[in-house]
Amino acid sequence: MNLAQKRVVADTDAVRITVWSFEPKSVTGHHLHEFDYVVVPVSGGNFTVTAADGGNSEMTQVPGGAYTRPAGSEHDIANAGSAPAVFVEVELKQGSDHSR
């Protein structure tokens, strides 16, 4: 599988903003989130989420349908759709138990 493209557009003491771009079937690779974060879907799309224990779940993103997740989330995200997909991830460094 191909890796999704990851572009960090801002990285301050307070936040890190990353734009993720997925071709069909591309993946983030297994990762652990160090900070609480917000995801803002740009294009929307269908994704398969593989948890740390290997369990899979399906997720549909809707353009502009932002959602949050806590620090410690561990998974791999794969574009399960037939079209490219893009979302913006905003990691919240301040106010977290894990802030630097």
Contacts in CASP RR format, 6 or more apart in sequence:
PFRMAT RR
TARGET T0000
AUTHOR 0000-0000-0000
METHOD contacts of the structure
MODEL  1
MNLAQKRVVADTDAVRITVWSFEPKSVTGHHLHEFDYVVVPVSGGNFTVT
AADGGNSEMTQVPGGAYTRPAGSEHDIANAGSAPAVFVEVELKQGSDHSR
1 25 0 8 1.000
1 26 0 8 1.000
1 27 0 8 1.000
1 78 0 8 1.000
2 23 0 8 1.000
2 25 0 8 1.000
2 26 0 8 1.000
2 27 0 8 1.000
3 26 0 8 1.000
3 27 0 8 1.000
3 28 0 8 1.000
3 29 0 8 1.000
4 20 0 8 1.000
4 21 0 8 1.000
4 22 0 8 1.000
4 23 0 8 1.000
4 26 0 8 1.000
4 27 0 8 1.000
4 28 0 8 1.000
4 77 0 8 1.000
4 79 0 8 1.000
5 20 0 8 1.000
5 21 0 8 1.000
5 22 0 8 1.000
5 26 0 8 1.000
6 18 0 8 1.000
6 19 0 8 1.000
6 20 0 8 1.000
6 28 0 8 1.000
7 18 0 8 1.000
7 19 0 8 1.000
7 21 0 8 1.000
8 16 0 8 1.000
8 17 0 8 1.000
8 18 0 8 1.000
9 17 0 8 1.000
9 18 0 8 1.000
9 19 0 8 1.000
10 16 0 8 1.000
10 17 0 8 1.000
11 17 0 8 1.000
12 93 0 8 1.000
13 93 0 8 1.000
13 94 0 8 1.000
13 100 0 8 1.000
14 92 0 8 1.000
14 93 0 8 1.000
14 94 0 8 1.000
15 90 0 8 1.000
15 91 0 8 1.000
15 92 0 8 1.000
15 93 0 8 1.000
15 94 0 8 1.000
16 35 0 8 1.000
16 90 0 8 1.000
16 91 0 8 1.000
16 93 0 8 1.000
17 88 0 8 1.000
17 89 0 8 1.000
17 90 0 8 1.000
17 91 0 8 1.000
18 88 0 8 1.000
18 89 0 8 1.000
18 91 0 8 1.000
19 42 0 8 1.000
19 86 0 8 1.000
19 87 0 8 1.000
19 88 0 8 1.000
19 89 0 8 1.000
20 28 0 8 1.000
20 77 0 8 1.000
20 86 0 8 1.000
20 87 0 8 1.000
20 88 0 8 1.000
20 89 0 8 1.000
21 84 0 8 1.000
21 85 0 8 1.000
21 86 0 8 1.000
22 78 0 8 1.000
22 79 0 8 1.000
22 84 0 8 1.000
22 85 0 8 1.000
22 86 0 8 1.000
23 79 0 8 1.000
23 84 0 8 1.000
24 79 0 8 1.000
24 81 0 8 1.000
24 82 0 8 1.000
24 83 0 8 1.000
24 84 0 8 1.000
25 78 0 8 1.000
25 79 0 8 1.000
25 80 0 8 1.000
26 78 0 8 1.000
26 79 0 8 1.000
27 76 0 8 1.000
27 77 0 8 1.000
27 78 0 8 1.000
27 79 0 8 1.000
28 76 0 8 1.000
28 77 0 8 1.000
28 78 0 8 1.000
29 76 0 8 1.000
29 77 0 8 1.000
30 50 0 8 1.000
30 52 0 8 1.000
30 74 0 8 1.000
30 75 0 8 1.000
30 76 0 8 1.000
31 74 0 8 1.000
31 75 0 8 1.000
31 76 0 8 1.000
32 52 0 8 1.000
32 72 0 8 1.000
32 73 0 8 1.000
32 74 0 8 1.000
33 69 0 8 1.000
33 70 0 8 1.000
33 71 0 8 1.000
33 72 0 8 1.000
33 73 0 8 1.000
33 74 0 8 1.000
33 91 0 8 1.000
34 71 0 8 1.000
34 72 0 8 1.000
34 91 0 8 1.000
34 98 0 8 1.000
35 71 0 8 1.000
35 91 0 8 1.000
35 92 0 8 1.000
35 93 0 8 1.000
35 96 0 8 1.000
35 98 0 8 1.000
35 99 0 8 1.000
36 68 0 8 1.000
36 69 0 8 1.000
36 70 0 8 1.000
36 71 0 8 1.000
36 91 0 8 1.000
36 92 0 8 1.000
36 96 0 8 1.000
37 68 0 8 1.000
37 69 0 8 1.000
37 71 0 8 1.000
37 73 0 8 1.000
37 89 0 8 1.000
37 90 0 8 1.000
37 91 0 8 1.000
37 92 0 8 1.000
38 66 0 8 1.000
38 67 0 8 1.000
38 68 0 8 1.000
38 89 0 8 1.000
38 90 0 8 1.000
38 92 0 8 1.000
39 61 0 8 1.000
39 66 0 8 1.000
39 67 0 8 1.000
39 68 0 8 1.000
39 69 0 8 1.000
39 87 0 8 1.000
39 88 0 8 1.000
39 89 0 8 1.000
39 90 0 8 1.000
40 64 0 8 1.000
40 65 0 8 1.000
40 66 0 8 1.000
40 87 0 8 1.000
40 88 0 8 1.000
40 90 0 8 1.000
41 61 0 8 1.000
41 62 0 8 1.000
41 63 0 8 1.000
41 64 0 8 1.000
41 65 0 8 1.000
41 66 0 8 1.000
41 85 0 8 1.000
41 86 0 8 1.000
41 87 0 8 1.000
42 63 0 8 1.000
42 64 0 8 1.000
42 86 0 8 1.000
42 87 0 8 1.000
42 88 0 8 1.000
43 63 0 8 1.000
43 83 0 8 1.000
43 84 0 8 1.000
43 85 0 8 1.000
43 86 0 8 1.000
43 87 0 8 1.000
44 60 0 8 1.000
44 61 0 8 1.000
44 62 0 8 1.000
44 63 0 8 1.000
44 64 0 8 1.000
44 85 0 8 1.000
44 86 0 8 1.000
44 87 0 8 1.000
45 60 0 8 1.000
45 61 0 8 1.000
45 79 0 8 1.000
45 81 0 8 1.000
45 83 0 8 1.000
45 85 0 8 1.000
46 58 0 8 1.000
46 59 0 8 1.000
46 60 0 8 1.000
46 61 0 8 1.000
46 79 0 8 1.000
46 80 0 8 1.000
46 81 0 8 1.000
47 58 0 8 1.000
47 59 0 8 1.000
47 60 0 8 1.000
47 61 0 8 1.000
47 77 0 8 1.000
47 78 0 8 1.000
47 79 0 8 1.000
47 80 0 8 1.000
47 81 0 8 1.000
47 85 0 8 1.000
48 56 0 8 1.000
48 57 0 8 1.000
48 58 0 8 1.000
48 59 0 8 1.000
48 77 0 8 1.000
48 78 0 8 1.000
48 80 0 8 1.000
49 56 0 8 1.000
49 57 0 8 1.000
49 58 0 8 1.000
49 59 0 8 1.000
49 75 0 8 1.000
49 76 0 8 1.000
49 77 0 8 1.000
49 78 0 8 1.000
50 56 0 8 1.000
50 75 0 8 1.000
50 76 0 8 1.000
50 77 0 8 1.000
50 78 0 8 1.000
51 57 0 8 1.000
51 74 0 8 1.000
51 75 0 8 1.000
52 74 0 8 1.000
52 75 0 8 1.000
58 80 0 8 1.000
61 85 0 8 1.000
61 87 0 8 1.000
71 96 0 8 1.000
71 97 0 8 1.000
71 98 0 8 1.000
79 85 0 8 1.000
93 99 0 8 1.000
93 100 0 8 1.000
END
